[in-house]
Amino acid sequence: MKLIVGLGNPGYEYHRTPHNLGFMAIDRLADRCGVELARREAQALTVSTELAGVRVVLAKPQTYMNLSGLAVERLLRNYELATRDLLVLVDEIELPLGMLRIRPRGSAGGHNGLKSIIGALEDDDFARLRMGARPDRQMEDYVSYLLGPFPPAEMASVGEMLDQAGEAVRVVLSEGVQTAMNRFNRRVSSPKS
């Protein structure tokens, strides 16, 4: 069994924001599996299902981003899973919108949600799939951008990236992180080029 966690903030006001790409990716996976995250446990919304022939628990922590580690640590303990059984889906403002970056382990890279998980687990040996959130225009205030809704013009790119993220998760589960990295860690071309 694997635990697949999407990071975000609960509440309708954050529903379609760049900082909630992790939640959006989990919702897309659940929808494709024909299930709904309706179970409340360990300060998260969860559902058990099968993905790429593997039993998984999909989860969205309800602790707000900066305290995600509380829910993740409890879920791993509840399901008796090791840190290496965890895959975290998260936004990344350092990557252009549409780009994916998969890593088998590593630092938080400045992301408070990942920082919380690493702190709670006292371990960074878990896979993560970062989804690019940086727009192709200059920004003065990235915090406001991350916590505000995606502009309608960007939603098609967001949808394509979420589909790619779902496929990347399937490859991680069925063929391993290294194969997924080789297949999905590519630069996306800028809309202006």
Z-matrix of the N, CA and C atoms (Angstrom, degrees):
N
C 1 1.450
C 2 1.530 1 109.01
N 3 1.337 2 115.71 1 146.21
C 4 1.462 3 122.22 2 177.89
C 5 1.527 4 109.28 3 -125.66
N 6 1.324 5 115.46 4 150.25
C 7 1.456 6 122.20 5 175.03
C 8 1.519 7 107.70 6 -107.04
N 9 1.331 8 116.51 7 121.10
C 10 1.455 9 121.98 8 179.02
C 11 1.522 10 107.30 9 -114.29
N 12 1.315 11 115.69 10 115.26
C 13 1.462 12 122.35 11 -173.49
C 14 1.520 13 109.87 12 -115.20
N 15 1.313 14 116.06 13 128.56
C 16 1.458 15 121.40 14 172.02
C 17 1.514 16 108.84 15 -103.72
N 18 1.326 17 116.71 16 133.02
C 19 1.460 18 119.95 17 -178.43
C 20 1.521 19 111.08 18 -95.21
N 21 1.322 20 114.60 19 146.48
C 22 1.455 21 121.71 20 179.11
C 23 1.509 22 109.93 21 179.83
N 24 1.320 23 115.02 22 -170.81
C 25 1.456 24 122.05 23 176.81
C 26 1.521 25 109.35 24 -116.51
N 27 1.332 26 118.25 25 134.01
C 28 1.465 27 119.56 26 177.10
C 29 1.526 28 110.50 27 -71.66
N 30 1.316 29 116.26 28 156.88
C 31 1.460 30 121.06 29 177.88
C 32 1.515 31 111.15 30 113.01
N 33 1.330 32 114.73 31 140.10
C 34 1.464 33 120.48 32 -176.03
C 35 1.528 34 112.23 33 -60.48
N 36 1.344 35 117.37 34 -32.63
C 37 1.462 36 119.91 35 -177.04
C 38 1.532 37 112.75 36 -63.79
N 39 1.330 38 117.08 37 -18.31
C 40 1.468 39 120.88 38 179.06
C 41 1.527 40 112.68 39 -103.42
N 42 1.332 41 116.72 40 1.71
C 43 1.458 42 122.71 41 -168.59
C 44 1.525 43 114.54 42 -47.88
N 45 1.305 44 119.20 43 -54.25
C 46 1.471 45 121.85 44 -175.36
C 47 1.527 46 111.08 45 -115.85
N 48 1.322 47 115.96 46 47.17
C 49 1.456 48 120.68 47 -179.65
C 50 1.531 49 109.98 48 -102.55
N 51 1.326 50 117.52 49 155.66
C 52 1.461 51 119.75 50 177.92
C 53 1.532 52 113.19 51 -55.76
N 54 1.331 53 117.34 52 -35.79
C 55 1.465 54 120.13 53 -178.16
C 56 1.530 55 111.90 54 -69.40
N 57 1.324 56 117.59 55 -12.47
C 58 1.465 57 121.79 56 179.65
C 59 1.523 58 112.80 57 -103.74
N 60 1.311 59 118.40 58 19.94
C 61 1.461 60 120.38 59 178.05
C 62 1.526 61 111.73 60 -58.09
N 63 1.316 62 117.70 61 -34.91
C 64 1.468 63 120.46 62 177.53
C 65 1.518 64 111.56 63 -61.67
N 66 1.327 65 117.24 64 -46.19
C 67 1.474 66 121.48 65 176.14
C 68 1.524 67 110.15 66 -60.54
N 69 1.335 68 116.35 67 -44.38
C 70 1.462 69 120.62 68 -177.62
C 71 1.524 70 110.90 69 -62.44
N 72 1.333 71 117.28 70 -39.76
C 73 1.466 72 121.09 71 179.37
C 74 1.528 73 111.05 72 -66.75
N 75 1.333 74 117.36 73 -40.41
C 76 1.470 75 120.73 74 177.85
C 77 1.523 76 110.20 75 -65.12
N 78 1.330 77 116.82 76 -43.17
C 79 1.470 78 119.96 77 178.03
C 80 1.527 79 110.98 78 -60.41
N 81 1.335 80 116.82 79 -39.89
C 82 1.466 81 121.03 80 179.75
C 83 1.532 82 110.00 81 -65.71
N 84 1.341 83 117.57 82 -42.47
C 85 1.471 84 121.00 83 177.07
C 86 1.526 85 111.06 84 -62.10
N 87 1.325 86 116.45 85 -45.63
C 88 1.468 87 120.80 86 179.91
C 89 1.521 88 110.78 87 -60.93
N 90 1.325 89 116.27 88 -43.48
C 91 1.458 90 121.11 89 179.48
C 92 1.528 91 110.90 90 -61.00
N 93 1.340 92 116.93 91 -43.21
C 94 1.465 93 120.79 92 179.69
C 95 1.527 94 111.59 93 -66.43
N 96 1.338 95 116.82 94 -26.94
C 97 1.479 96 121.18 95 177.76
C 98 1.527 97 111.60 96 -87.84
N 99 1.333 98 117.21 97 -5.15
C 100 1.461 99 121.07 98 -179.80
C 101 1.520 100 113.65 99 72.06
N 102 1.344 101 116.56 100 30.18
C 103 1.463 102 121.21 101 -179.81
C 104 1.525 103 109.20 102 -126.72
N 105 1.331 104 115.50 103 167.65
C 106 1.455 105 121.40 104 -179.34
C 107 1.524 106 109.68 105 -130.92
N 108 1.308 107 116.31 106 137.98
C 109 1.460 108 120.62 107 177.86
C 110 1.526 109 108.48 108 -77.81
N 111 1.331 110 116.08 109 91.18
C 112 1.458 111 121.06 110 -174.92
C 113 1.527 112 113.14 111 -119.08
N 114 1.325 113 116.84 112 -13.01
C 115 1.459 114 119.71 113 -178.32
C 116 1.533 115 109.49 114 -84.71
N 117 1.320 116 115.71 115 131.45
C 118 1.465 117 120.67 116 176.07
C 119 1.513 118 108.76 117 -100.97
N 120 1.333 119 115.97 118 118.48
C 121 1.456 120 120.84 119 177.12
C 122 1.520 121 109.47 120 -154.31
N 123 1.317 122 116.00 121 145.72
C 124 1.463 123 121.96 122 174.42
C 125 1.529 124 112.02 123 51.57
N 126 1.334 125 116.96 124 40.66
C 127 1.460 126 122.49 125 179.78
C 128 1.533 127 112.09 126 59.79
N 129 1.341 128 116.19 127 36.24
C 130 1.458 129 121.16 128 179.53
C 131 1.523 130 109.54 129 -147.63
N 132 1.327 131 115.68 130 159.54
C 133 1.458 132 122.67 131 167.34
C 134 1.518 133 106.38 132 -95.36
N 135 1.340 134 116.96 133 130.78
C 136 1.463 135 119.92 134 -175.27
C 137 1.522 136 111.35 135 -137.38
N 138 1.320 137 114.03 136 165.18
C 139 1.459 138 122.48 137 169.13
C 140 1.524 139 107.57 138 -155.51
N 141 1.318 140 116.63 139 140.92
C 142 1.470 141 121.95 140 174.30
C 143 1.517 142 108.05 141 -96.27
N 144 1.321 143 115.91 142 138.15
C 145 1.459 144 120.43 143 -179.57
C 146 1.527 145 108.42 144 -158.34
N 147 1.311 146 115.91 145 -173.89
C 148 1.461 147 121.58 146 175.72
C 149 1.516 148 108.56 147 -119.24
N 150 1.317 149 115.43 148 136.49
C 151 1.455 150 121.60 149 -179.06
C 152 1.516 151 107.91 150 -140.37
N 153 1.309 152 117.19 151 124.41
C 154 1.475 153 122.31 152 -179.43
C 155 1.527 154 111.01 153 54.64
N 156 1.334 155 116.50 154 35.98
C 157 1.456 156 121.32 155 177.84
C 158 1.519 157 114.67 156 77.69
N 159 1.330 158 117.59 157 10.42
C 160 1.468 159 122.46 158 -177.80
C 161 1.524 160 108.79 159 -119.78
N 162 1.340 161 116.69 160 136.27
C 163 1.464 162 120.65 161 173.15
C 164 1.518 163 107.70 162 -70.17
N 165 1.331 164 116.45 163 129.97
C 166 1.458 165 121.00 164 -179.88
C 167 1.522 166 109.81 165 -135.47
N 168 1.307 167 114.97 166 155.98
C 169 1.457 168 122.69 167 166.63
C 170 1.519 169 105.87 168 -112.25
N 171 1.328 170 116.14 169 120.55
C 172 1.464 171 121.27 170 173.76
C 173 1.518 172 106.99 171 -91.73
N 174 1.329 173 117.94 172 136.82
C 175 1.462 174 120.20 173 -175.65
C 176 1.523 175 111.84 174 -143.34
N 177 1.343 176 113.76 175 145.39
C 178 1.461 177 122.22 176 172.45
C 179 1.535 178 106.94 177 -127.45
N 180 1.338 179 117.93 178 104.09
C 181 1.465 180 119.74 179 178.07
C 182 1.530 181 111.01 180 -57.80
N 183 1.324 182 115.98 181 140.27
C 184 1.458 183 121.53 182 -179.17
C 185 1.530 184 111.17 183 -106.90
N 186 1.318 185 116.33 184 23.48
C 187 1.463 186 122.92 185 -174.87
C 188 1.521 187 112.69 186 -94.57
N 189 1.302 188 118.96 187 0.22
C 190 1.449 189 125.69 188 -166.31
C 191 1.532 190 108.34 189 74.20
N 192 1.321 191 113.67 190 152.33
C 193 1.462 192 122.03 191 -170.59
C 194 1.528 193 113.71 192 -49.88
N 195 1.328 194 116.67 193 -48.85
C 196 1.465 195 120.29 194 -171.02
C 197 1.523 196 113.85 195 -70.12
N 198 1.332 197 118.22 196 -8.16
C 199 1.466 198 121.93 197 178.78
C 200 1.529 199 111.18 198 -120.92
N 201 1.318 200 117.34 199 20.66
C 202 1.468 201 122.09 200 -177.21
C 203 1.518 202 112.94 201 -56.06
N 204 1.310 203 117.09 202 -32.92
C 205 1.456 204 121.31 203 -177.78
C 206 1.518 205 113.78 204 -59.21
N 207 1.340 206 117.10 205 -31.13
C 208 1.467 207 120.15 206 178.81
C 209 1.522 208 110.83 207 -59.07
N 210 1.331 209 116.23 208 -48.16
C 211 1.460 210 120.75 209 -179.30
C 212 1.526 211 111.41 210 -69.99
N 213 1.319 212 117.36 211 -43.09
C 214 1.464 213 120.67 212 -176.92
C 215 1.525 214 110.67 213 -62.62
N 216 1.314 215 116.93 214 -44.59
C 217 1.468 216 120.23 215 -179.74
C 218 1.530 217 110.76 216 -61.69
N 219 1.318 218 116.89 217 -42.46
C 220 1.470 219 120.65 218 179.70
C 221 1.529 220 111.41 219 -67.27
N 222 1.319 221 117.56 220 -38.92
C 223 1.468 222 120.13 221 179.25
C 224 1.527 223 110.95 222 -65.36
N 225 1.326 224 117.26 223 -44.47
C 226 1.466 225 119.58 224 178.02
C 227 1.529 226 110.27 225 -59.23
N 228 1.329 227 116.35 226 -42.13
C 229 1.469 228 120.30 227 -179.98
C 230 1.530 229 110.38 228 -66.65
N 231 1.341 230 117.70 229 -45.03
C 232 1.474 231 121.45 230 -179.08
C 233 1.521 232 112.22 231 -58.92
N 234 1.330 233 116.39 232 -38.97
C 235 1.463 234 120.55 233 -177.57
C 236 1.527 235 113.03 234 -95.20
N 237 1.331 236 115.70 235 4.40
C 238 1.474 237 121.79 236 179.90
C 239 1.529 238 111.42 237 53.49
N 240 1.326 239 114.95 238 48.27
C 241 1.456 240 121.68 239 -179.98
C 242 1.522 241 110.01 240 -107.71
N 243 1.318 242 115.58 241 151.33
C 244 1.457 243 121.71 242 176.84
C 245 1.525 244 109.62 243 -87.60
N 246 1.320 245 116.26 244 163.53
C 247 1.464 246 121.33 245 178.53
C 248 1.527 247 110.99 246 -55.92
N 249 1.321 248 117.73 247 -37.01
C 250 1.470 249 120.93 248 -178.74
C 251 1.533 250 112.57 249 -68.70
N 252 1.355 251 117.78 250 -10.09
C 253 1.467 252 121.94 251 176.95
C 254 1.524 253 112.05 252 -88.24
N 255 1.324 254 116.98 253 5.50
C 256 1.461 255 123.19 254 -175.65
C 257 1.525 256 110.91 255 -102.55
N 258 1.336 257 115.73 256 137.57
C 259 1.467 258 123.30 257 170.44
C 260 1.521 259 106.67 258 -129.13
N 261 1.331 260 116.78 259 123.69
C 262 1.463 261 121.97 260 -177.93
C 263 1.526 262 109.20 261 -109.56
N 264 1.332 263 116.08 262 131.46
C 265 1.463 264 123.31 263 178.17
C 266 1.530 265 107.38 264 -106.91
N 267 1.332 266 116.48 265 126.24
C 268 1.462 267 119.81 266 -169.13
C 269 1.523 268 111.26 267 -149.28
N 270 1.331 269 116.34 268 152.37
C 271 1.465 270 121.67 269 174.85
C 272 1.523 271 109.78 270 -75.49
N 273 1.332 272 116.20 271 157.36
C 274 1.471 273 120.47 272 177.87
C 275 1.522 274 109.39 273 -145.51
N 276 1.327 275 116.29 274 107.89
C 277 1.461 276 121.53 275 -177.84
C 278 1.524 277 111.93 276 -70.16
N 279 1.330 278 118.39 277 -17.87
C 280 1.468 279 121.17 278 179.50
C 281 1.530 280 112.42 279 -80.18
N 282 1.340 281 117.31 280 -11.01
C 283 1.465 282 121.07 281 178.82
C 284 1.522 283 109.54 282 -106.10
N 285 1.336 284 117.72 283 142.20
C 286 1.454 285 120.09 284 177.59
C 287 1.526 286 111.69 285 -62.98
N 288 1.312 287 115.86 286 147.31
C 289 1.458 288 121.84 287 177.83
C 290 1.530 289 109.65 288 -52.15
N 291 1.322 290 116.24 289 127.18
C 292 1.457 291 121.47 290 179.66
C 293 1.510 292 114.38 291 104.07
N 294 1.325 293 117.65 292 -18.63
C 295 1.465 294 121.30 293 -177.09
C 296 1.527 295 110.98 294 -88.59
N 297 1.326 296 116.25 295 140.36
C 298 1.461 297 122.08 296 175.89
C 299 1.523 298 109.39 297 -110.74
N 300 1.333 299 115.76 298 148.01
C 301 1.461 300 121.15 299 175.25
C 302 1.529 301 107.26 300 -140.10
N 303 1.318 302 115.88 301 115.96
C 304 1.467 303 122.23 302 -179.87
C 305 1.520 304 107.96 303 -106.23
N 306 1.328 305 115.97 304 136.96
C 307 1.459 306 121.92 305 177.01
C 308 1.526 307 108.95 306 -138.46
N 309 1.327 308 117.42 307 145.49
C 310 1.463 309 120.04 308 179.81
C 311 1.525 310 113.14 309 -78.45
N 312 1.345 311 117.24 310 -18.05
C 313 1.471 312 121.96 311 -178.35
C 314 1.519 313 106.32 312 -172.52
N 315 1.327 314 116.78 313 178.71
C 316 1.458 315 119.06 314 173.51
C 317 1.507 316 113.34 315 141.85
N 318 1.313 317 114.57 316 -173.13
C 319 1.464 318 121.20 317 -176.67
C 320 1.528 319 110.28 318 -78.63
N 321 1.321 320 114.92 319 174.59
C 322 1.466 321 120.99 320 177.94
C 323 1.521 322 111.23 321 -74.33
N 324 1.324 323 117.04 322 -20.89
C 325 1.456 324 119.80 323 -179.98
C 326 1.516 325 113.47 324 58.66
N 327 1.343 326 117.07 325 30.67
C 328 1.456 327 120.67 326 179.76
C 329 1.513 328 115.08 327 85.54
N 330 1.327 329 118.56 328 -2.36
C 331 1.465 330 121.14 329 -179.20
C 332 1.532 331 109.54 330 -86.69
N 333 1.320 332 116.41 331 120.16
C 334 1.467 333 120.83 332 -174.95
C 335 1.526 334 113.64 333 -64.95
N 336 1.311 335 118.12 334 -32.18
C 337 1.459 336 120.27 335 177.10
C 338 1.519 337 111.46 336 -65.60
N 339 1.332 338 116.44 337 -46.84
C 340 1.465 339 120.29 338 176.91
C 341 1.524 340 111.00 339 -64.94
N 342 1.338 341 116.22 340 -38.04
C 343 1.463 342 120.55 341 178.26
C 344 1.532 343 110.26 342 -59.97
N 345 1.326 344 117.20 343 -41.46
C 346 1.463 345 121.90 344 178.97
C 347 1.520 346 111.17 345 -64.09
N 348 1.329 347 116.90 346 -42.53
C 349 1.471 348 120.72 347 -179.72
C 350 1.525 349 110.56 348 -66.10
N 351 1.324 350 116.93 349 -46.50
C 352 1.465 351 120.58 350 179.52
C 353 1.530 352 109.89 351 -60.60
N 354 1.319 353 117.11 352 -40.67
C 355 1.457 354 120.87 353 179.05
C 356 1.517 355 112.54 354 -65.57
N 357 1.323 356 116.84 355 -43.61
C 358 1.469 357 120.54 356 -178.61
C 359 1.521 358 111.63 357 -68.60
N 360 1.336 359 116.78 358 -37.41
C 361 1.464 360 120.76 359 -178.01
C 362 1.525 361 111.93 360 -86.63
N 363 1.341 362 116.48 361 -17.03
C 364 1.461 363 121.83 362 -172.75
C 365 1.529 364 110.39 363 53.87
N 366 1.335 365 114.41 364 39.70
C 367 1.462 366 121.04 365 -174.34
C 368 1.532 367 108.23 366 -163.33
N 369 1.315 368 117.16 367 139.23
C 370 1.465 369 119.82 368 175.69
C 371 1.529 370 111.75 369 -114.94
N 372 1.338 371 116.40 370 17.14
C 373 1.465 372 121.81 371 -176.36
C 374 1.522 373 111.30 372 -88.51
N 375 1.334 374 115.49 373 60.54
C 376 1.464 375 121.23 374 175.53
C 377 1.525 376 108.30 375 -138.92
N 378 1.319 377 115.32 376 148.78
C 379 1.460 378 120.62 377 -179.04
C 380 1.520 379 110.34 378 -73.22
N 381 1.326 380 115.04 379 149.02
C 382 1.451 381 120.02 380 175.63
C 383 1.514 382 109.49 381 -141.64
N 384 1.315 383 114.93 382 144.62
C 385 1.451 384 122.62 383 177.71
C 386 1.522 385 106.20 384 -119.20
N 387 1.327 386 114.95 385 110.62
C 388 1.466 387 120.90 386 -179.76
C 389 1.523 388 108.30 387 -94.08
N 390 1.336 389 115.21 388 135.65
C 391 1.467 390 121.85 389 179.78
C 392 1.522 391 108.71 390 -113.27
N 393 1.328 392 115.87 391 124.06
C 394 1.455 393 121.11 392 -176.62
C 395 1.516 394 112.88 393 -59.83
N 396 1.333 395 115.61 394 133.49
C 397 1.464 396 121.35 395 -179.11
C 398 1.524 397 112.63 396 -123.76
N 399 1.341 398 118.03 397 -2.43
C 400 1.467 399 120.09 398 -175.57
C 401 1.533 400 110.69 399 -77.74
N 402 1.319 401 116.83 400 123.62
C 403 1.468 402 119.47 401 178.65
C 404 1.527 403 110.80 402 -72.02
N 405 1.323 404 116.34 403 166.72
C 406 1.462 405 120.15 404 -178.28
C 407 1.524 406 112.19 405 -90.11
N 408 1.323 407 116.58 406 20.86
C 409 1.463 408 121.06 407 177.38
C 410 1.530 409 108.49 408 -125.36
N 411 1.313 410 116.61 409 158.67
C 412 1.464 411 121.55 410 178.15
C 413 1.524 412 109.95 411 -66.61
N 414 1.320 413 115.36 412 140.37
C 415 1.463 414 120.95 413 178.98
C 416 1.523 415 108.32 414 -126.07
N 417 1.317 416 115.80 415 139.33
C 418 1.467 417 120.46 416 173.91
C 419 1.519 418 109.64 417 -90.68
N 420 1.334 419 116.53 418 -34.13
C 421 1.464 420 121.42 419 -172.63
C 422 1.522 421 109.55 420 -130.79
N 423 1.337 422 115.91 421 92.83
C 424 1.464 423 120.18 422 -178.45
C 425 1.525 424 112.15 423 -69.36
N 426 1.330 425 118.09 424 -29.68
C 427 1.471 426 120.39 425 179.50
C 428 1.519 427 110.04 426 -62.24
N 429 1.328 428 117.07 427 -47.80
C 430 1.469 429 120.15 428 178.86
C 431 1.520 430 111.12 429 -62.35
N 432 1.346 431 116.33 430 -39.02
C 433 1.460 432 119.57 431 177.59
C 434 1.527 433 111.24 432 -62.05
N 435 1.340 434 117.12 433 -46.74
C 436 1.463 435 120.93 434 -177.93
C 437 1.523 436 112.72 435 -63.01
N 438 1.324 437 117.02 436 -31.81
C 439 1.471 438 120.72 437 -175.82
C 440 1.523 439 113.00 438 -99.53
N 441 1.327 440 117.57 439 1.12
C 442 1.463 441 121.55 440 176.01
C 443 1.516 442 110.00 441 -102.79
N 444 1.337 443 118.09 442 161.41
C 445 1.467 444 120.01 443 -178.35
C 446 1.531 445 112.07 444 -65.73
N 447 1.340 446 114.72 445 147.94
C 448 1.456 447 119.32 446 174.11
C 449 1.529 448 109.06 447 -58.60
N 450 1.319 449 118.29 448 138.76
C 451 1.466 450 119.79 449 171.82
C 452 1.531 451 109.15 450 -61.91
N 453 1.334 452 118.14 451 143.28
C 454 1.467 453 120.62 452 -179.85
C 455 1.526 454 113.31 453 -52.09
N 456 1.324 455 118.08 454 -34.29
C 457 1.465 456 121.59 455 -178.55
C 458 1.527 457 112.27 456 -65.27
N 459 1.329 458 117.65 457 -20.30
C 460 1.466 459 120.66 458 -178.61
C 461 1.526 460 113.29 459 -94.57
N 462 1.333 461 117.78 460 -8.76
C 463 1.461 462 120.17 461 -173.29
C 464 1.524 463 113.68 462 -65.07
N 465 1.334 464 118.15 463 -31.82
C 466 1.475 465 119.67 464 177.88
C 467 1.530 466 109.58 465 -65.22
N 468 1.338 467 117.12 466 -43.52
C 469 1.466 468 120.77 467 177.72
C 470 1.520 469 111.10 468 -64.19
N 471 1.340 470 116.25 469 -38.90
C 472 1.473 471 120.66 470 178.46
C 473 1.525 472 109.54 471 -62.35
N 474 1.332 473 117.28 472 -45.81
C 475 1.462 474 121.12 473 179.97
C 476 1.516 475 112.38 474 -60.48
N 477 1.338 476 116.66 475 -42.20
C 478 1.467 477 120.51 476 177.79
C 479 1.524 478 110.88 477 -63.65
N 480 1.333 479 116.52 478 -41.30
C 481 1.458 480 119.67 479 179.85
C 482 1.529 481 110.86 480 -65.83
N 483 1.334 482 117.77 481 -40.11
C 484 1.462 483 120.73 482 178.82
C 485 1.530 484 110.92 483 -64.16
N 486 1.325 485 116.75 484 -37.88
C 487 1.476 486 119.74 485 175.71
C 488 1.530 487 110.64 486 -63.80
N 489 1.333 488 116.40 487 -43.03
C 490 1.469 489 120.69 488 177.82
C 491 1.528 490 110.88 489 -64.06
N 492 1.325 491 116.60 490 -40.24
C 493 1.464 492 120.76 491 178.67
C 494 1.527 493 110.42 492 -62.20
N 495 1.330 494 116.79 493 -41.21
C 496 1.461 495 120.41 494 177.72
C 497 1.514 496 111.71 495 -62.18
N 498 1.321 497 115.86 496 -41.67
C 499 1.469 498 119.77 497 177.58
C 500 1.526 499 110.55 498 -66.48
N 501 1.328 500 116.86 499 -38.85
C 502 1.464 501 120.74 500 178.25
C 503 1.524 502 110.85 501 -62.60
N 504 1.325 503 117.56 502 -40.46
C 505 1.469 504 120.79 503 177.48
C 506 1.526 505 109.87 504 -61.06
N 507 1.327 506 117.12 505 -43.31
C 508 1.469 507 120.76 506 178.74
C 509 1.538 508 110.85 507 -60.27
N 510 1.329 509 116.50 508 -41.36
C 511 1.465 510 120.22 509 179.87
C 512 1.528 511 110.45 510 -67.92
N 513 1.328 512 117.71 511 -41.42
C 514 1.471 513 120.32 512 176.47
C 515 1.523 514 109.49 513 -55.85
N 516 1.337 515 116.76 514 -45.35
C 517 1.461 516 120.72 515 -177.17
C 518 1.523 517 112.55 516 -70.02
N 519 1.320 518 117.21 517 -39.77
C 520 1.466 519 119.94 518 -172.86
C 521 1.526 520 113.78 519 -91.71
N 522 1.352 521 117.32 520 -30.93
C 523 1.463 522 119.88 521 -174.10
C 524 1.521 523 114.61 522 -124.39
N 525 1.335 524 116.69 523 -8.50
C 526 1.460 525 120.78 524 177.20
C 527 1.514 526 113.91 525 102.49
N 528 1.326 527 114.59 526 162.13
C 529 1.464 528 121.75 527 -176.31
C 530 1.526 529 111.53 528 -64.19
N 531 1.321 530 117.97 529 -41.78
C 532 1.468 531 120.37 530 -176.63
C 533 1.531 532 111.41 531 -61.94
N 534 1.329 533 116.94 532 -43.23
C 535 1.470 534 119.95 533 177.94
C 536 1.521 535 110.38 534 -63.12
N 537 1.335 536 116.16 535 -42.73
C 538 1.467 537 120.10 536 178.57
C 539 1.524 538 110.91 537 -62.42
N 540 1.324 539 117.06 538 -41.31
C 541 1.472 540 120.17 539 177.64
C 542 1.526 541 110.42 540 -60.33
N 543 1.325 542 116.69 541 -46.11
C 544 1.467 543 120.53 542 -179.20
C 545 1.522 544 111.90 543 -61.81
N 546 1.311 545 116.56 544 -34.05
C 547 1.459 546 120.96 545 -175.60
C 548 1.524 547 113.62 546 -85.96
N 549 1.339 548 117.95 547 -34.73
C 550 1.468 549 120.01 548 -169.49
C 551 1.523 550 115.34 549 -113.20
N 552 1.326 551 119.39 550 -14.90
C 553 1.469 552 120.68 551 -179.21
C 554 1.526 553 109.57 552 -82.79
N 555 1.323 554 115.50 553 74.36
C 556 1.462 555 121.44 554 179.86
C 557 1.512 556 109.04 555 -126.04
N 558 1.305 557 114.76 556 154.27
C 559 1.466 558 119.87 557 174.22
C 560 1.528 559 108.28 558 -74.55
N 561 1.329 560 114.55 559 144.17
C 562 1.459 561 118.61 560 173.37
C 563 1.524 562 107.02 561 -99.26
N 564 1.319 563 115.90 562 148.75
C 565 1.450 564 118.43 563 179.26
C 566 1.525 565 108.90 564 -80.02
N 567 1.293 566 115.40 565 142.98
C 568 1.458 567 121.36 566 179.70
C 569 1.524 568 109.19 567 -69.26
N 570 1.349 569 117.39 568 142.25
C 571 1.468 570 119.89 569 177.67
C 572 1.511 571 112.89 570 -58.03
N 573 1.356 572 117.13 571 -23.56
C 574 1.465 573 120.62 572 -178.24
C 575 1.522 574 112.36 573 -80.46
N 576 1.345 575 118.06 574 -15.86
C 577 1.470 576 118.56 575 -175.88
C 578 1.510 577 111.42 576 -85.90
